[in-house]
């Protein structure tokens, strides 16, 4: 994995702050492969208790905060509670 322990801690802290302490977090994409040259971070997030009316604002704030602190582009998929085929592949 191409993320430092500090970056992982930052990601967890910010996602839990924006989407709740029990939010699910999955990293996917090129950052999972040590030999790949990932230029950004891909995250899949399942919120814990975020009201629908503030989901868009929370998504925007998460991206802003992550990119500011990690200093790399961040793509995030936020799924408010639906289990997908993507998640069943784990």
Secondary structure by P-SEA (a helix, b strand, c coil): ccccaaaaaaaaaaaaaaccccbbbbbbcccccccccccbbbbbbbbccccccaaaaaaaaaaaaaaaaacbbbbbbbbccccccccccc
